[in-house]
């Protein structure tokens, strides 16, 4: 298999176990080797037939500068996950160097190297499976039912950087997660940065619907990885952010789990969620204590007049005109 290698990507961050490492930035250096098929790119000279290594490099920096981790093993895994969001990359080797590690003897470097593959990379090809079968058979000839398909509604937003392009990239990444299939994309809305400092950029918001075989915790973890790739830190809960992805609804479940409360506990009062959701599915309903028909809930939100549709076809490219 062909490969692309990036070496010496450097950024400073506060990763480490010791107390001072939580507050004093230090350098981290990353090498990444991506394995993919470059035959089409070599034949066509087309950028879309390969990966944009400038974008990959920025993803690596975003992860380094993102949320704190104690171990560079965890940092390496997060970087590998972010690279594998590019569907053309089938396998990746990531090395994270920590040249200023707090070691008490003379040393030149400390590094961790991990190797990860895209899901299904080592599985049999679809051609080897029986297309007409709706189930699989394990080695003991016990029938295994097909995985259950769930329905999820995901709210998207952001107000830092090229938000429209970030949202498009996030949609592609979500649809590319094994087990996911995009089933609906709302128009794009602009929302004033309510309750924030004067001059805070407006937010762009949208809602998507996804069919998925992932359980809700796995789906949430995948969404948080995509957020991290685009520089989102969950240490900031109410401020500006480049990308925010929230599971609003999952199979209509009601759960008080603080890690993933369902439906989203504030969706019923957020016009920037309800407006695009209602536009996407006028008959949609929210479950739970504050549940009801989405269109009716929208009429009761105090900020409904501050949320404005700016584009129906934003997902196809171009740019949103300033409102």
PLY file of the C-alpha trace (Angstrom):
ply
format ascii 1.0
element vertex 323
property float x
property float y
property float z
element edge 322
property int vertex1
property int vertex2
end_header
0.00 0.00 0.00
1.19 3.55 -0.72
2.01 6.01 2.03
2.27 9.70 2.89
4.51 10.71 5.76
4.44 13.91 7.82
7.29 14.48 10.26
8.18 17.05 12.87
4.72 18.62 13.33
5.15 20.71 16.44
2.84 22.45 18.89
2.91 23.38 22.55
0.35 22.21 25.10
-0.17 21.25 28.74
-0.27 17.46 28.62
1.18 15.33 31.41
0.51 13.70 34.77
2.39 16.09 37.05
0.72 19.21 38.43
3.06 21.67 36.72
2.43 19.97 33.36
-1.21 21.01 33.65
-0.27 24.70 33.59
3.14 25.06 31.90
3.08 24.44 28.10
5.79 22.24 26.64
6.53 21.11 23.08
5.07 17.97 21.52
6.32 16.72 18.15
4.38 14.32 15.96
5.32 12.08 13.04
2.52 10.40 11.09
2.63 7.88 8.28
-0.66 7.36 6.42
-1.26 4.28 4.27
-3.68 4.59 1.35
-4.09 3.78 -2.32
-2.57 6.59 -4.38
-2.99 4.97 -7.79
-5.94 7.20 -8.76
-4.11 10.36 -7.65
-1.04 9.33 -9.62
-3.16 8.72 -12.71
-5.45 11.78 -12.55
-3.38 14.43 -10.74
-6.58 15.17 -8.77
-6.33 16.40 -5.16
-9.62 14.71 -4.25
-8.04 11.35 -5.01
-5.58 11.72 -2.13
-5.56 13.46 1.27
-4.80 17.11 1.91
-1.72 16.76 4.11
-1.96 20.43 5.08
-5.38 19.66 6.53
-4.03 16.56 8.26
-1.22 18.62 9.78
-3.75 21.13 11.11
-5.82 18.31 12.59
-2.76 17.09 14.45
-2.06 20.57 15.82
-5.71 20.96 16.84
-5.59 17.72 18.82
-2.29 18.65 20.49
-3.65 22.06 21.46
-7.02 20.60 22.47
-8.17 19.03 25.71
-5.60 17.97 28.31
-4.54 14.34 28.55
-2.21 12.79 31.08
-0.50 10.27 28.80
1.10 10.72 25.41
-0.28 7.26 24.66
-3.75 8.82 24.81
-2.60 11.82 22.77
-1.26 9.49 20.07
-4.55 7.58 19.97
-6.58 10.79 19.60
-4.33 11.93 16.75
-4.68 8.57 15.00
-8.47 8.74 15.33
-8.50 12.22 13.83
-6.42 11.12 10.83
-8.61 8.07 10.19
-11.59 10.40 9.76
-10.23 10.81 6.23
-11.92 7.91 4.48
-9.03 7.34 2.07
-6.59 6.60 4.91
-6.75 2.89 5.69
-3.98 2.67 8.27
-1.83 5.13 10.19
1.30 5.03 12.33
1.62 7.93 14.78
4.65 8.79 16.90
4.37 11.45 19.62
7.63 12.88 20.96
7.84 14.61 24.33
11.38 16.01 24.36
10.95 17.94 27.62
9.46 15.05 29.59
10.17 15.28 33.34
12.85 12.56 33.48
15.61 12.92 36.07
18.45 11.38 34.04
20.02 12.74 30.83
18.04 11.76 27.73
17.49 12.90 24.15
13.82 12.11 23.63
10.88 10.03 24.77
8.25 8.94 22.30
5.27 6.64 21.88
4.38 5.00 18.58
0.99 3.45 17.85
-0.57 1.90 14.76
-4.27 2.02 14.02
-6.40 0.85 11.07
-9.73 2.02 9.74
-12.64 -0.10 10.91
-13.12 -3.10 8.68
-9.67 -2.82 7.11
-8.78 -6.37 8.07
-12.25 -7.83 7.61
-13.38 -9.92 4.60
-14.44 -7.97 1.56
-18.13 -7.51 0.82
-17.69 -9.77 -2.21
-16.96 -12.70 0.08
-20.23 -12.29 1.96
-23.63 -13.48 0.81
-25.39 -10.37 -0.42
-28.88 -11.76 0.05
-28.34 -12.66 3.68
-29.71 -10.37 6.40
-27.62 -12.03 9.09
-24.10 -13.36 9.65
-22.97 -16.80 10.81
-20.13 -17.22 13.29
-17.55 -20.00 13.33
-19.85 -22.20 15.44
-22.70 -21.83 12.91
-24.80 -19.77 15.32
-26.83 -17.14 13.54
-26.05 -13.57 14.61
-28.85 -11.08 13.98
-28.10 -7.97 11.96
-27.22 -4.99 14.17
-30.10 -2.80 15.27
-30.42 0.49 13.40
-31.05 3.56 15.54
-32.19 7.06 14.60
-30.34 10.10 15.95
-30.80 13.85 15.62
-27.59 15.86 15.93
-27.43 19.63 16.41
-24.42 21.44 14.89
-23.04 24.91 15.47
-20.01 27.14 15.73
-18.84 30.76 15.56
-15.05 30.67 15.14
-13.23 30.43 11.81
-14.82 29.33 8.55
-17.83 27.83 10.32
-19.74 26.90 7.18
-16.82 24.85 5.86
-16.27 23.32 9.30
-19.91 22.22 9.44
-19.65 20.72 5.95
-16.51 18.81 6.96
-18.25 17.59 10.12
-21.24 16.30 8.11
-18.88 14.36 5.82
-17.00 12.96 8.84
-20.21 11.90 10.61
-21.56 10.23 7.48
-18.20 8.48 7.06
-18.23 6.83 10.49
-18.76 3.07 9.98
-22.35 2.26 10.89
-23.67 5.75 10.14
-25.83 6.87 7.25
-26.92 10.47 6.84
-30.68 10.73 6.25
-31.35 14.47 6.44
-29.65 17.89 6.50
-31.46 21.05 7.56
-31.01 24.52 6.11
-28.36 26.68 7.75
-29.38 29.30 10.31
-27.61 32.32 11.79
-28.04 33.00 15.50
-26.89 35.99 17.55
-24.40 35.15 20.33
-26.95 35.64 23.09
-25.58 36.30 26.59
-21.97 36.72 25.42
-19.64 39.70 25.27
-20.53 42.46 22.78
-18.85 41.83 19.43
-18.95 38.03 19.79
-19.43 36.54 16.28
-22.83 35.11 15.40
-23.27 31.35 15.41
-24.19 29.24 12.39
-26.45 26.30 13.23
-27.92 23.26 11.50
-29.44 19.91 12.39
-28.83 16.53 10.76
-30.56 13.18 11.04
-28.54 9.96 11.05
-29.35 6.27 10.95
-26.70 4.42 12.93
-25.81 0.98 14.25
-23.68 2.61 16.96
-24.88 2.71 20.53
-25.40 6.22 21.88
-22.18 6.30 23.93
-20.06 5.25 20.94
-21.79 7.81 18.74
-21.11 10.54 21.33
-17.44 9.56 21.52
-17.14 9.72 17.73
-18.74 13.18 17.66
-16.34 14.42 20.36
-13.41 13.16 18.30
-14.66 15.17 15.32
-15.03 18.23 17.57
-11.44 17.81 18.79
-10.16 17.57 15.22
-11.60 21.04 14.61
-10.13 22.52 17.78
-13.07 22.26 20.17
-12.17 22.08 23.86
-14.82 20.87 26.28
-13.18 22.89 29.02
-15.17 25.81 27.54
-18.89 25.16 27.96
-20.58 28.46 27.19
-18.08 30.42 25.10
-17.25 30.72 21.44
-16.25 27.50 19.72
-15.28 26.31 16.22
-17.63 23.32 16.33
-20.30 21.99 18.66
-22.02 18.63 18.05
-24.86 17.55 20.37
-27.03 14.46 20.28
-30.50 15.96 20.67
-32.51 12.78 20.24
-31.67 9.06 20.02
-34.57 6.73 19.26
-36.80 8.98 21.36
-35.06 7.66 24.50
-35.46 9.40 27.85
-32.38 9.20 30.08
-31.11 11.26 33.02
-27.53 10.01 32.63
-25.40 13.17 33.21
-22.85 11.96 30.64
-25.52 11.87 27.93
-28.93 13.19 28.95
-31.69 12.37 26.46
-33.36 14.17 24.93
-30.91 17.07 25.16
-32.04 18.85 28.36
-32.17 22.33 26.82
-33.32 21.53 23.29
-36.94 22.45 24.08
-35.96 26.08 24.72
-33.32 26.59 22.02
-34.68 28.19 18.88
-31.36 27.59 17.10
-32.00 23.85 17.47
-35.76 23.79 17.02
-35.87 26.07 13.93
-33.58 23.95 11.70
-35.05 20.72 13.11
-38.59 21.87 12.34
-37.47 22.91 8.86
-35.97 19.46 8.30
-38.90 17.49 9.75
-42.08 19.54 10.37
-43.75 16.56 12.10
-40.86 15.82 14.48
-41.59 15.56 18.18
-39.41 15.93 21.26
-39.90 13.39 24.04
-39.58 13.97 27.77
-40.99 16.38 30.35
-40.78 19.38 28.03
-41.70 17.40 24.95
-44.10 18.13 22.17
-44.25 18.90 18.49
-41.05 20.72 17.48
-42.87 23.41 15.53
-45.07 24.19 18.57
-42.13 24.29 20.97
-40.35 26.71 18.62
-43.24 29.18 18.88
-42.78 29.27 22.66
-39.04 30.07 22.66
-38.15 33.65 23.66
-35.41 33.96 21.01
-37.32 32.59 18.00
-37.14 35.98 16.25
-33.33 36.08 16.61
-32.72 32.95 14.53
-32.67 33.47 10.76
-32.39 31.03 7.87
-29.46 31.97 5.63
-29.06 29.06 3.21
-30.99 26.02 2.00
-28.14 24.59 -0.10
-25.16 25.37 2.12
-24.00 21.75 2.19
-23.30 21.91 -1.57
-20.61 24.57 -1.16
-20.30 28.24 -1.92
-20.67 30.72 0.90
-23.40 32.11 3.07
-24.27 35.71 2.38
-23.92 37.95 5.38
-27.30 38.53 6.99
0 1
1 2
2 3
3 4
4 5
5 6
6 7
7 8
8 9
9 10
10 11
11 12
12 13
13 14
14 15
15 16
16 17
17 18
18 19
19 20
20 21
21 22
22 23
23 24
24 25
25 26
26 27
27 28
28 29
29 30
30 31
31 32
32 33
33 34
34 35
35 36
36 37
37 38
38 39
39 40
40 41
41 42
42 43
43 44
44 45
45 46
46 47
47 48
48 49
49 50
50 51
51 52
52 53
53 54
54 55
55 56
56 57
57 58
58 59
59 60
60 61
61 62
62 63
63 64
64 65
65 66
66 67
67 68
68 69
69 70
70 71
71 72
72 73
73 74
74 75
75 76
76 77
77 78
78 79
79 80
80 81
81 82
82 83
83 84
84 85
85 86
86 87
87 88
88 89
89 90
90 91
91 92
92 93
93 94
94 95
95 96
96 97
97 98
98 99
99 100
100 101
101 102
102 103
103 104
104 105
105 106
106 107
107 108
108 109
109 110
110 111
111 112
112 113
113 114
114 115
115 116
116 117
117 118
118 119
119 120
120 121
121 122
122 123
123 124
124 125
125 126
126 127
127 128
128 129
129 130
130 131
131 132
132 133
133 134
134 135
135 136
136 137
137 138
138 139
139 140
140 141
141 142
142 143
143 144
144 145
145 146
146 147
147 148
148 149
149 150
150 151
151 152
152 153
153 154
154 155
155 156
156 157
157 158
158 159
159 160
160 161
161 162
162 163
163 164
164 165
165 166
166 167
167 168
168 169
169 170
170 171
171 172
172 173
173 174
174 175
175 176
176 177
177 178
178 179
179 180
180 181
181 182
182 183
183 184
184 185
185 186
186 187
187 188
188 189
189 190
190 191
191 192
192 193
193 194
194 195
195 196
196 197
197 198
198 199
199 200
200 201
201 202
202 203
203 204
204 205
205 206
206 207
207 208
208 209
209 210
210 211
211 212
212 213
213 214
214 215
215 216
216 217
217 218
218 219
219 220
220 221
221 222
222 223
223 224
224 225
225 226
226 227
227 228
228 229
229 230
230 231
231 232
232 233
233 234
234 235
235 236
236 237
237 238
238 239
239 240
240 241
241 242
242 243
243 244
244 245
245 246
246 247
247 248
248 249
249 250
250 251
251 252
252 253
253 254
254 255
255 256
256 257
257 258
258 259
259 260
260 261
261 262
262 263
263 264
264 265
265 266
266 267
267 268
268 269
269 270
270 271
271 272
272 273
273 274
274 275
275 276
276 277
277 278
278 279
279 280
280 281
281 282
282 283
283 284
284 285
285 286
286 287
287 288
288 289
289 290
290 291
291 292
292 293
293 294
294 295
295 296
296 297
297 298
298 299
299 300
300 301
301 302
302 303
303 304
304 305
305 306
306 307
307 308
308 309
309 310
310 311
311 312
312 313
313 314
314 315
315 316
316 317
317 318
318 319
319 320
320 321
321 322
